[in-house]
């Protein structure tokens, strides 16, 4: 039974390998310090935080999140460590909470690796504090215990680190928060929690009072709220069964009806989960996967939730595998250290036998972990093979036959696919990268040498052309998934160098006007969009949307910019930064194609711009992180099948529908 602790209470720890789970309601930074008998932290190398997430026996999350899982192996800690203090801090930034008193009381739980609860602590009584020492694991007479601390610090992370004796606490706190801000720009935003109104509620009504500008801070941890606390059962290093799909977002329970007294519309009503029922499972084997087995009012919603469930399952099962391998290697190192510490066993057959035994035990544990991983991967692969063909156009790859039956939708979908993600342990298992609509962050296609082998193998001209080709595919999909007349596209190509890549868009007539070139064209487009953002923001904040000019285009706007910052003067750069920060809240989004090195003359002035955009690449690159564990995922950009004419067909149908709508 889990012990519910109050401040100052302690409880014995029956295990030395533990998970510490944090639920905070909103994104917080989680870290931990390793202290001596007096609780003093000897140096920066005794602090685990997002910029340095792993220490011997300790691993924390690489980003701010509403839910955290910290891994602790007490046996692997250095012998001089007597206290492990778990720290929570608010990341700050415009729009985010700046004190714990404005948040629900954080909850911290200590569990065994199989999920068995050991102790839980709800941190109450916080007010102006922006950092808190949640609990500590401490060693007394060779045994470990956990104590509920709950000590808050109004002075924030710096004051808390200073209280623990860390050197240069202000600099260290700034380093930690900068690591959080940098990590936010590479994290795939988790889906928001479901509401009573359901996912069909349109969150993008920018010209209504309910669509008031939200947080557009470039350092905001994620573009959408983190999911509500619903931790899944962790996978131990050597589980005895397949992945469980029983957590809330993967529930196969009956589809909930719309709220009483509402009309959710035909698209929101329940649909059959799958046209053909799955074959019954054989005894002892998991049931056959079904497309749309997650909760939702429509098939699109259920498929969206199912894809995100696959994403989370793959992240967590891979984390369990890596943790098991690390544990096996750590235990082997400890066994070898004990052998080598005895001069009598360093040489001769005794030493060789001890080394062989330690290596064999490590190989056995690693093999068991790989067996469990392969079993989970096989089930996820089977599910992917069922789900991928069932995806609608907004979620489908360009090679999916569903595009051949494309029809302009009557309403925008809840998300759009921007590529695929995979991990090195399972390169063949690709997870669709689905991002919620309307976009709450602009997109940046990096045309520079990002460091990936694919980018380094290409010349500059080839890489820039591929980056623009990729941006056109993103733009085409955004056009295709929006109803006629609800999405407008503008293009800035200062030197006219992207004409070949832009040909599918310009030939179809998708852009609102020909691509803007030269300084005059750049200034004209930016000024027009900047004025639109200012007008709408003022109207929304003042509740006077009826007073907007009658000729104002209320459709969503996408601005494609090629080769930034070429052709941009200081005023144009300022306007672009304004659009990146304030545009998403009123339906204006950026699709930037740029090499950050080309803008190095601006120095740190443009750092907030890069952080405010979701970085994508035209070639595979492992720069994105998941919101649960923080793995480095390889991003695969979208590609058209060789020789396919589907892009032109889709754009032609979308433009024809827009023309008929205007009539």
C-alpha positions as CSV (number, residue, x, y, z in Angstrom):
1,X,0.0,0.0,0.0
2,X,1.3,3.5,-0.9
3,X,2.2,5.6,2.1
4,X,0.7,9.1,1.9
5,X,3.2,11.4,3.4
6,X,2.9,14.8,4.9
7,X,5.6,17.4,5.1
8,X,8.6,16.2,7.2
9,X,7.4,12.6,7.3
10,X,9.7,9.8,6.2
11,X,9.2,6.2,4.9
12,X,11.6,3.3,4.3
13,X,12.4,2.3,0.7
14,X,12.1,-1.4,0.1
15,X,13.8,-1.1,-3.3
16,X,17.0,0.5,-4.6
17,X,15.8,0.9,-8.2
18,X,12.9,3.4,-8.3
19,X,10.8,5.8,-10.4
20,X,9.8,9.2,-9.1
21,X,6.7,10.5,-10.8
22,X,5.7,14.1,-10.8
23,X,2.3,15.5,-11.8
24,X,2.0,19.3,-11.8
25,X,-0.9,20.2,-14.1
26,X,1.3,22.6,-16.1
27,X,4.9,22.3,-17.4
28,X,7.6,22.4,-14.7
29,X,11.3,21.7,-14.8
30,X,12.3,18.6,-12.8
31,X,15.8,18.0,-11.6
32,X,17.7,16.4,-8.7
33,X,20.8,17.1,-6.7
34,X,23.3,14.7,-5.1
35,X,24.4,15.9,-1.7
36,X,26.7,14.7,1.1
37,X,25.7,13.8,4.6
38,X,24.9,17.5,5.3
39,X,23.0,17.9,2.1
40,X,25.6,20.1,0.5
41,X,26.0,19.8,-3.3
42,X,29.7,19.7,-4.1
43,X,29.6,21.0,-7.7
44,X,27.7,21.3,-10.9
45,X,28.5,17.7,-11.7
46,X,26.2,16.7,-8.9
47,X,23.1,18.3,-10.4
48,X,20.9,16.5,-12.9
49,X,18.8,18.9,-15.0
50,X,17.5,19.2,-18.6
51,X,20.9,20.4,-19.8
52,X,22.7,17.5,-18.1
53,X,20.0,14.9,-17.6
54,X,22.1,11.9,-16.5
55,X,24.4,11.2,-13.6
56,X,25.5,7.9,-12.2
57,X,22.4,6.3,-10.8
58,X,20.1,9.2,-11.7
59,X,18.3,10.4,-14.8
60,X,15.8,13.2,-15.2
61,X,13.7,14.6,-18.1
62,X,15.2,16.7,-20.8
63,X,12.4,19.2,-21.0
64,X,9.7,21.0,-19.0
65,X,6.5,18.9,-18.8
66,X,3.4,18.5,-16.7
67,X,4.3,14.9,-16.0
68,X,7.8,13.6,-15.3
69,X,9.4,10.3,-14.5
70,X,12.8,10.3,-12.9
71,X,14.9,7.1,-12.8
72,X,16.9,6.4,-9.7
73,X,19.3,3.5,-9.0
74,X,20.5,4.0,-5.4
75,X,23.1,1.2,-5.7
76,X,24.8,3.1,-8.6
77,X,25.2,6.4,-6.8
78,X,28.7,7.4,-5.7
79,X,29.6,6.3,-2.2
80,X,29.9,10.0,-1.1
81,X,26.3,10.7,-1.9
82,X,23.9,10.5,1.0
83,X,21.0,12.6,-0.2
84,X,19.1,12.8,-3.5
85,X,16.8,15.9,-3.5
86,X,14.1,16.2,-6.2
87,X,13.7,19.8,-7.3
88,X,10.8,21.4,-9.2
89,X,10.9,24.8,-10.8
90,X,8.7,26.9,-13.1
91,X,10.3,27.6,-16.5
92,X,8.9,31.2,-16.6
93,X,8.2,33.0,-19.8
94,X,5.3,35.1,-20.9
95,X,1.9,33.4,-20.5
96,X,3.2,30.8,-18.1
97,X,2.7,30.5,-14.4
98,X,5.3,32.3,-12.3
99,X,4.4,30.9,-8.9
100,X,3.3,27.6,-7.7
101,X,0.4,29.1,-5.8
102,X,-1.4,29.7,-9.2
103,X,-1.1,25.9,-10.1
104,X,-2.8,22.8,-8.7
105,X,-0.8,21.3,-5.9
106,X,2.0,19.2,-7.4
107,X,2.0,15.5,-6.6
108,X,5.2,13.4,-6.3
109,X,5.1,9.6,-6.1
110,X,7.9,7.1,-5.5
111,X,7.3,3.7,-7.1
112,X,9.0,0.5,-7.8
113,X,9.9,-0.3,-11.5
114,X,6.8,-2.4,-11.8
115,X,4.6,0.6,-10.8
116,X,4.0,-0.5,-7.3
117,X,3.5,2.6,-5.1
118,X,5.8,3.1,-2.2
119,X,5.1,6.7,-1.1
120,X,3.2,9.7,-2.3
121,X,3.3,13.4,-1.4
122,X,1.0,16.3,-2.4
123,X,2.9,19.5,-2.0
124,X,0.5,21.9,-0.4
125,X,0.8,25.4,1.1
126,X,2.8,26.9,-1.8
127,X,2.1,30.5,-2.8
128,X,4.7,32.9,-4.3
129,X,7.3,30.2,-4.6
130,X,8.6,29.5,-8.1
131,X,10.9,26.6,-7.1
132,X,10.4,23.8,-4.5
133,X,12.5,21.0,-3.0
134,X,9.8,18.3,-3.3
135,X,11.3,15.3,-1.5
136,X,14.6,13.7,-0.7
137,X,16.0,10.2,-0.6
138,X,18.5,9.9,2.1
139,X,20.8,7.2,3.5
140,X,21.0,6.4,7.2
141,X,23.1,3.5,8.6
142,X,23.2,1.8,5.3
143,X,19.5,2.0,4.6
144,X,17.6,4.4,2.3
145,X,14.4,6.3,3.2
146,X,12.3,9.0,1.5
147,X,11.3,12.2,3.3
148,X,8.6,14.7,2.2
149,X,10.2,18.1,2.1
150,X,8.0,20.6,0.3
151,X,10.4,23.6,0.9
152,X,9.5,26.4,-1.4
153,X,11.7,29.3,-2.6
154,X,10.2,32.7,-3.7
155,X,13.6,33.5,-5.1
156,X,13.3,30.7,-7.6
157,X,15.8,28.1,-8.8
158,X,18.9,30.3,-7.9
159,X,17.8,30.6,-4.3
160,X,17.1,26.9,-4.0
161,X,20.5,25.9,-5.4
162,X,22.2,28.5,-3.1
163,X,20.5,26.9,-0.1
164,X,22.0,23.6,-1.1
165,X,25.5,25.0,-1.2
166,X,26.0,25.0,-5.0
167,X,28.7,27.3,-6.4
168,X,27.6,30.2,-8.5
169,X,23.8,29.4,-8.2
170,X,22.6,32.3,-10.3
171,X,24.7,31.2,-13.3
172,X,23.7,27.6,-12.8
173,X,20.0,28.5,-12.7
174,X,20.3,30.6,-15.8
175,X,22.1,27.6,-17.6
176,X,19.3,25.3,-16.6
177,X,16.5,27.6,-17.7
178,X,18.3,28.2,-21.0
179,X,18.6,24.5,-21.6
180,X,14.8,24.2,-21.0
181,X,14.1,27.0,-23.5
182,X,16.4,25.4,-26.1
183,X,14.8,22.0,-25.6
184,X,11.3,23.5,-26.0
185,X,12.0,24.4,-29.6
186,X,12.8,20.7,-30.5
187,X,10.0,19.0,-28.6
188,X,6.9,17.7,-30.4
189,X,4.0,19.3,-28.5
190,X,1.9,16.8,-26.7
191,X,-1.8,16.7,-27.5
192,X,-4.0,18.8,-25.2
193,X,-6.2,17.1,-22.6
194,X,-9.7,16.2,-23.8
195,X,-12.5,18.5,-22.8
196,X,-16.1,18.0,-22.1
197,X,-16.9,19.5,-25.4
198,X,-14.8,16.9,-27.2
199,X,-12.0,17.4,-29.8
200,X,-14.4,18.5,-32.5
201,X,-14.5,22.0,-30.8
202,X,-12.8,24.4,-33.1
203,X,-10.0,26.1,-31.3
204,X,-9.0,28.4,-34.1
205,X,-11.8,30.9,-34.2
206,X,-9.4,33.8,-34.2
207,X,-12.0,36.4,-34.9
208,X,-14.2,35.6,-31.9
209,X,-14.0,36.8,-28.4
210,X,-13.1,33.3,-27.2
211,X,-10.1,33.4,-29.6
212,X,-8.2,36.0,-27.7
213,X,-4.5,35.9,-28.3
214,X,-2.8,33.3,-26.1
215,X,0.7,32.6,-25.2
216,X,3.0,33.2,-28.2
217,X,6.1,33.5,-26.1
218,X,9.1,32.1,-28.1
219,X,10.2,30.4,-24.9
220,X,6.9,28.7,-24.1
221,X,7.6,25.1,-23.3
222,X,5.1,23.7,-25.7
223,X,2.6,25.0,-28.2
224,X,-0.2,23.1,-26.6
225,X,-0.9,22.2,-23.1
226,X,0.6,19.0,-21.8
227,X,-1.7,16.0,-21.3
228,X,-3.5,15.6,-18.1
229,X,-1.8,13.3,-15.6
230,X,-2.6,9.8,-16.7
231,X,0.7,7.8,-16.3
232,X,0.8,4.5,-17.9
233,X,2.2,1.4,-16.2
234,X,6.0,1.4,-16.7
235,X,7.5,-1.4,-18.6
236,X,10.1,-3.2,-16.4
237,X,13.4,-4.3,-17.9
238,X,12.2,-7.8,-18.7
239,X,8.4,-7.8,-18.9
240,X,6.6,-11.1,-19.3
241,X,3.9,-9.9,-21.7
242,X,3.1,-7.5,-24.5
243,X,2.4,-3.8,-24.3
244,X,-0.9,-3.0,-22.6
245,X,-3.2,-0.7,-24.5
246,X,-5.4,-0.1,-21.5
247,X,-4.4,3.5,-20.7
248,X,-7.0,6.2,-21.2
249,X,-6.0,7.5,-24.6
250,X,-5.9,3.9,-26.0
251,X,-9.1,2.7,-24.4
252,X,-11.3,0.5,-26.6
253,X,-14.4,1.5,-24.7
254,X,-17.5,2.6,-26.4
255,X,-17.3,6.0,-28.1
256,X,-18.8,8.7,-25.8
257,X,-21.8,10.6,-27.2
258,X,-21.8,14.3,-27.6
259,X,-22.9,16.4,-24.6
260,X,-26.6,16.5,-24.1
261,X,-28.4,19.4,-25.8
262,X,-25.7,19.9,-28.5
263,X,-25.5,19.0,-32.1
264,X,-21.9,18.0,-32.9
265,X,-22.7,17.7,-36.6
266,X,-22.5,14.6,-38.9
267,X,-18.7,14.5,-38.8
268,X,-18.7,14.3,-35.0
269,X,-21.1,11.4,-34.6
270,X,-19.8,7.9,-33.9
271,X,-18.7,5.8,-36.8
272,X,-17.9,2.1,-37.0
273,X,-14.5,1.4,-35.5
274,X,-13.5,-0.6,-38.5
275,X,-15.2,-1.9,-41.6
276,X,-14.2,-5.5,-40.9
277,X,-14.0,-7.0,-37.4
278,X,-10.6,-8.4,-36.4
279,X,-9.9,-12.1,-36.3
280,X,-10.3,-13.5,-32.8
281,X,-7.0,-13.7,-31.0
282,X,-5.4,-17.1,-30.5
283,X,-5.1,-18.3,-26.9
284,X,-2.1,-16.7,-25.2
285,X,-1.6,-14.1,-28.0
286,X,-2.7,-10.4,-28.0
287,X,-5.8,-9.4,-29.9
288,X,-5.4,-8.3,-33.5
289,X,-4.9,-4.6,-33.8
290,X,-7.8,-2.4,-35.0
291,X,-7.7,1.0,-36.7
292,X,-9.6,3.4,-34.5
293,X,-9.4,1.6,-31.2
294,X,-8.9,4.8,-29.2
295,X,-11.7,7.0,-27.8
296,X,-13.2,9.8,-29.9
297,X,-16.5,10.9,-31.5
298,X,-15.4,10.3,-35.1
299,X,-13.0,8.0,-36.8
300,X,-10.5,10.8,-37.4
301,X,-10.4,11.6,-33.7
302,X,-9.9,8.0,-32.7
303,X,-7.1,7.5,-35.3
304,X,-5.4,10.7,-34.0
305,X,-5.5,9.5,-30.4
306,X,-4.4,6.0,-31.5
307,X,-1.3,7.4,-33.4
308,X,-0.4,9.5,-30.3
309,X,-0.8,6.4,-28.2
310,X,1.6,4.4,-30.4
311,X,4.1,7.3,-30.2
312,X,4.0,7.2,-26.4
313,X,4.2,3.5,-26.2
314,X,7.2,3.4,-28.5
315,X,8.9,6.1,-26.4
316,X,8.3,4.4,-23.1
317,X,9.1,0.8,-24.2
318,X,12.4,2.1,-25.7
319,X,13.2,4.0,-22.5
320,X,12.6,0.8,-20.5
321,X,15.0,-1.1,-22.9
322,X,17.7,1.5,-22.6
323,X,17.3,1.7,-18.8
324,X,17.7,-2.1,-18.6
325,X,20.8,-2.1,-20.7
326,X,22.3,0.8,-18.7
327,X,21.5,-1.1,-15.5
328,X,23.2,-4.3,-16.8
329,X,26.3,-2.5,-17.8
330,X,26.4,-0.6,-14.6
331,X,26.1,-3.8,-12.6
332,X,28.9,-5.4,-14.6
333,X,31.1,-2.4,-14.0
334,X,30.5,-2.7,-10.2
335,X,31.2,-6.4,-10.2
336,X,34.4,-5.8,-12.2
337,X,35.5,-3.0,-9.8
338,X,35.0,-5.4,-6.8
339,X,37.1,-8.0,-8.6
340,X,39.9,-5.6,-9.5
341,X,40.0,-4.1,-6.1
342,X,41.4,-7.3,-4.7
343,X,45.0,-7.8,-5.8
344,X,44.7,-11.6,-5.5
345,X,42.0,-11.7,-8.2
346,X,43.4,-9.3,-10.7
347,X,45.5,-12.0,-12.4
348,X,45.2,-15.6,-13.0
349,X,42.2,-17.9,-13.6
350,X,40.1,-16.4,-10.8
351,X,40.1,-13.0,-12.3
352,X,39.4,-14.3,-15.8
353,X,36.4,-16.3,-14.4
354,X,35.0,-13.3,-12.5
355,X,35.3,-11.2,-15.6
356,X,33.6,-13.8,-17.8
357,X,30.8,-14.3,-15.2
358,X,30.2,-10.5,-15.0
359,X,30.1,-10.3,-18.8
360,X,27.8,-13.3,-19.2
361,X,25.3,-11.8,-16.6
362,X,25.4,-8.5,-18.4
363,X,24.7,-10.2,-21.8
364,X,21.9,-12.2,-20.3
365,X,20.1,-9.1,-18.9
366,X,20.7,-7.3,-22.2
367,X,19.3,-10.2,-24.2
368,X,16.2,-10.4,-21.9
369,X,15.6,-6.6,-22.4
370,X,16.0,-6.9,-26.2
371,X,13.6,-9.8,-26.2
372,X,11.0,-7.8,-24.4
373,X,11.6,-4.8,-26.7
374,X,11.3,-7.0,-29.8
375,X,8.0,-8.4,-28.5
376,X,6.6,-4.9,-28.0
377,X,7.9,-3.7,-31.3
378,X,6.2,-6.6,-33.1
379,X,2.9,-5.6,-31.6
380,X,3.3,-1.9,-32.4
381,X,4.4,-2.8,-36.0
382,X,1.3,-4.9,-36.4
383,X,-0.8,-2.0,-35.2
384,X,1.0,0.4,-37.6
385,X,0.3,-1.9,-40.5
386,X,-3.4,-1.7,-39.7
387,X,-3.6,2.0,-38.9
388,X,-1.5,3.5,-41.7
389,X,-3.9,2.5,-44.6
390,X,-6.9,3.7,-42.6
391,X,-5.6,7.3,-42.1
392,X,-7.5,10.2,-43.7
393,X,-5.8,12.6,-46.0
394,X,-4.7,15.0,-43.3
395,X,-2.8,12.2,-41.5
396,X,-1.8,10.1,-44.5
397,X,1.5,9.9,-46.3
398,X,1.6,11.1,-49.9
399,X,1.9,7.5,-51.1
400,X,-1.4,6.5,-49.4
401,X,-4.1,5.7,-52.0
402,X,-6.6,7.8,-50.0
403,X,-5.2,10.9,-51.9
404,X,-6.5,9.6,-55.2
405,X,-10.0,10.0,-53.9
406,X,-9.3,13.5,-52.4
407,X,-12.2,15.8,-51.9
408,X,-12.0,19.3,-50.5
409,X,-13.1,19.0,-46.8
410,X,-16.0,20.9,-45.3
411,X,-14.2,21.6,-42.1
412,X,-10.6,21.6,-41.0
413,X,-9.2,18.5,-39.4
414,X,-7.9,18.4,-35.8
415,X,-4.3,17.8,-36.9
416,X,-2.0,17.5,-39.9
417,X,0.9,15.2,-40.7
418,X,4.3,16.9,-41.1
419,X,6.5,13.8,-41.6
420,X,7.5,10.6,-39.7
421,X,9.5,9.8,-36.6
422,X,11.5,6.8,-35.6
423,X,14.1,5.6,-33.1
424,X,17.5,3.8,-33.8
425,X,16.3,0.7,-32.0
426,X,13.4,0.3,-34.5
427,X,14.2,2.2,-37.8
428,X,11.5,0.3,-39.7
429,X,8.7,1.4,-37.3
430,X,7.6,4.9,-38.4
431,X,5.2,7.0,-36.3
432,X,3.3,9.7,-38.2
433,X,4.2,13.2,-36.8
434,X,0.8,14.7,-36.2
435,X,0.6,18.4,-35.2
436,X,-2.6,20.0,-34.0
437,X,-4.5,22.6,-36.1
438,X,-4.6,25.5,-36.1
439,X,-0.8,25.7,-35.9
440,X,0.3,27.4,-32.7
441,X,3.9,27.7,-33.9
442,X,5.3,28.6,-37.2
443,X,7.4,26.1,-39.2
444,X,11.1,26.4,-40.1
445,X,12.6,24.2,-42.8
446,X,16.3,24.3,-42.1
447,X,18.2,24.6,-45.4
448,X,21.6,24.5,-43.7
449,X,24.0,21.7,-42.9
450,X,22.2,20.5,-39.8
451,X,24.9,18.0,-38.9
452,X,23.1,14.9,-40.2
453,X,25.1,12.7,-42.6
454,X,22.5,13.3,-45.3
455,X,22.9,17.0,-45.1
456,X,26.7,16.9,-45.1
457,X,26.7,14.8,-48.2
458,X,24.8,17.4,-50.3
459,X,26.0,20.6,-51.8
460,X,24.5,23.9,-50.8
461,X,22.4,24.4,-53.9
462,X,21.0,20.9,-53.7
463,X,20.1,21.2,-50.1
464,X,18.4,24.6,-50.6
465,X,16.3,23.2,-53.5
466,X,15.3,20.2,-51.4
467,X,14.4,22.4,-48.5
468,X,12.1,24.5,-50.7
469,X,10.6,21.4,-52.2
470,X,9.8,20.1,-48.7
471,X,8.2,23.5,-47.7
472,X,6.0,23.3,-50.8
473,X,4.8,19.8,-49.7
474,X,3.9,21.1,-46.2
475,X,2.1,24.1,-47.8
476,X,0.2,21.9,-50.2
477,X,-1.0,19.7,-47.4
478,X,-2.2,22.7,-45.3
479,X,-4.1,24.0,-48.3
480,X,-5.6,20.6,-49.1
481,X,-6.9,19.9,-45.6
482,X,-8.7,23.3,-45.1
483,X,-12.1,24.0,-46.5
484,X,-12.5,26.2,-49.6
485,X,-11.9,29.8,-48.9
486,X,-10.5,29.3,-45.3
487,X,-6.8,29.3,-46.1
488,X,-4.7,31.8,-48.1
489,X,-1.1,31.5,-49.0
490,X,1.5,34.2,-49.6
491,X,5.0,33.7,-50.9
492,X,8.1,35.8,-50.4
493,X,11.0,34.8,-52.7
494,X,13.3,37.9,-52.7
495,X,15.7,36.7,-55.4
496,X,13.2,34.6,-57.3
497,X,15.5,31.6,-56.8
498,X,12.7,29.2,-55.8
499,X,10.7,29.4,-59.0
500,X,11.2,25.7,-59.9
501,X,10.2,24.5,-56.4
502,X,7.2,26.8,-56.3
503,X,6.0,25.7,-59.7
504,X,3.3,23.3,-58.4
505,X,1.8,26.1,-56.2
506,X,2.0,28.9,-58.8
507,X,0.8,26.8,-61.7
508,X,-2.3,25.8,-59.7
509,X,-3.0,29.4,-58.6
510,X,-2.9,28.5,-55.0
511,X,-1.0,31.6,-53.7
512,X,-3.1,34.8,-53.3
513,X,-0.6,36.6,-55.6
514,X,2.6,35.9,-57.5
515,X,5.6,35.4,-55.3
516,X,6.9,38.7,-53.9
517,X,10.4,39.6,-55.1
518,X,12.9,42.4,-54.3
519,X,12.9,44.7,-51.3
520,X,9.6,46.3,-52.4
521,X,7.8,43.0,-52.7
522,X,9.1,41.9,-49.3
523,X,8.0,45.1,-47.6
524,X,4.6,45.1,-49.2
525,X,3.7,41.6,-48.1
526,X,5.1,42.0,-44.6
527,X,3.4,45.3,-44.0
528,X,0.0,44.0,-45.2
529,X,0.1,40.9,-42.9
530,X,1.5,42.9,-40.0
531,X,-1.4,45.4,-40.2
532,X,-3.8,42.5,-40.4
533,X,-2.4,41.0,-37.2
534,X,-2.5,44.3,-35.4
535,X,-6.1,45.0,-36.5
536,X,-7.4,41.6,-35.5
537,X,-5.6,41.5,-32.1
538,X,-7.0,44.9,-31.2
539,X,-10.5,43.9,-32.3
540,X,-10.4,40.6,-30.4
541,X,-8.9,42.2,-27.2
542,X,-11.5,44.9,-27.3
543,X,-14.4,42.7,-28.2
544,X,-15.1,44.6,-31.4
545,X,-14.7,42.1,-34.1
546,X,-17.8,43.5,-35.9
547,X,-15.8,46.7,-36.5
548,X,-13.2,45.0,-38.7
549,X,-12.9,46.4,-42.2
550,X,-15.4,44.6,-44.5
551,X,-12.6,43.7,-47.0
552,X,-10.4,42.0,-44.4
553,X,-9.7,38.4,-45.4
554,X,-10.7,36.4,-42.3
555,X,-9.2,33.1,-43.7
556,X,-6.1,31.6,-42.1
557,X,-2.9,33.0,-43.7
558,X,0.3,31.1,-44.4
559,X,3.4,33.1,-45.3
560,X,6.1,31.1,-47.1
561,X,9.5,32.9,-46.9
562,X,12.5,31.6,-48.9
563,X,16.1,32.2,-48.2
564,X,15.6,34.4,-45.1
565,X,17.2,36.8,-44.3
566,X,18.3,37.6,-47.9
567,X,16.4,40.6,-49.1
568,X,15.3,41.6,-45.5
569,X,16.3,44.9,-44.0
570,X,16.2,45.6,-40.3
571,X,12.5,46.8,-40.5
572,X,11.5,43.7,-42.4
573,X,13.3,41.4,-39.9
574,X,11.4,43.2,-37.0
575,X,8.1,42.6,-38.8
576,X,8.8,39.0,-39.4
577,X,9.6,38.5,-35.7
578,X,6.4,40.2,-34.9
579,X,4.4,37.9,-37.2
580,X,6.2,34.8,-35.6
581,X,5.3,35.9,-32.1
582,X,1.8,37.4,-32.5
583,X,0.5,35.9,-35.8
584,X,-0.5,32.4,-34.7
585,X,-3.0,33.7,-32.2
586,X,-5.0,35.4,-35.0
587,X,-4.5,32.9,-37.8
588,X,-1.3,34.1,-39.5
589,X,1.5,31.4,-39.7
590,X,5.1,31.4,-41.0
591,X,6.7,28.7,-43.1
592,X,10.3,29.8,-43.1
593,X,13.0,28.3,-45.4
594,X,16.3,29.4,-44.0
595,X,19.9,28.6,-43.0
596,X,20.6,29.9,-39.5
597,X,24.2,30.5,-40.5
598,X,23.1,33.0,-43.1
599,X,21.6,35.1,-40.3
600,X,24.6,35.0,-38.0
601,X,25.3,38.7,-38.5
602,X,22.2,39.4,-36.4
603,X,23.7,37.5,-33.5
604,X,21.4,36.7,-30.6
605,X,18.7,39.1,-31.8
606,X,17.1,36.3,-33.9
607,X,17.4,33.6,-31.2
608,X,13.8,34.1,-30.1
609,X,12.7,33.7,-33.7
610,X,14.4,30.3,-34.2
611,X,13.0,29.1,-30.8
612,X,9.5,30.2,-31.6
613,X,9.4,28.0,-34.8
614,X,9.1,24.2,-35.1
615,X,12.3,23.2,-36.8
616,X,11.9,20.7,-39.6
617,X,14.6,19.4,-42.0
618,X,14.6,18.4,-45.7
619,X,16.6,15.3,-44.9
620,X,16.5,12.8,-42.1
621,X,17.8,14.3,-38.8
622,X,17.5,13.3,-35.2
623,X,16.7,16.7,-33.7
624,X,13.2,16.3,-32.4
625,X,12.2,15.0,-28.9
626,X,9.1,13.4,-27.6
627,X,7.2,15.1,-24.7
628,X,7.4,12.1,-22.3
629,X,10.9,10.7,-22.2
630,X,12.9,13.2,-24.4
631,X,14.4,10.7,-26.8
632,X,16.2,12.1,-29.8
633,X,13.9,11.0,-32.7
634,X,14.9,10.8,-36.3
635,X,12.6,13.0,-38.3
636,X,11.8,11.9,-41.9
637,X,10.4,14.7,-44.1
638,X,7.5,14.0,-46.4
639,X,8.2,12.7,-49.9
640,X,6.2,12.3,-53.1
641,X,6.3,8.9,-54.8
642,X,8.6,9.0,-57.8
643,X,6.7,10.1,-60.9
644,X,3.5,10.9,-59.0
645,X,1.2,13.6,-60.2
646,X,-0.9,13.6,-57.1
647,X,0.4,17.0,-55.9
648,X,-0.8,18.8,-58.9
649,X,-4.1,17.0,-58.9
650,X,-4.8,17.8,-55.2
651,X,-3.8,21.5,-55.6
652,X,-6.0,21.8,-58.8
653,X,-9.0,20.4,-56.9
654,X,-8.4,22.7,-53.9
655,X,-8.1,25.8,-56.2
656,X,-11.2,24.9,-58.2
657,X,-13.2,24.5,-55.0
658,X,-12.0,27.9,-53.8
659,X,-13.0,29.5,-57.2
660,X,-16.5,28.0,-57.0
661,X,-16.8,29.1,-53.4
662,X,-16.1,32.7,-54.3
663,X,-18.8,32.6,-56.9
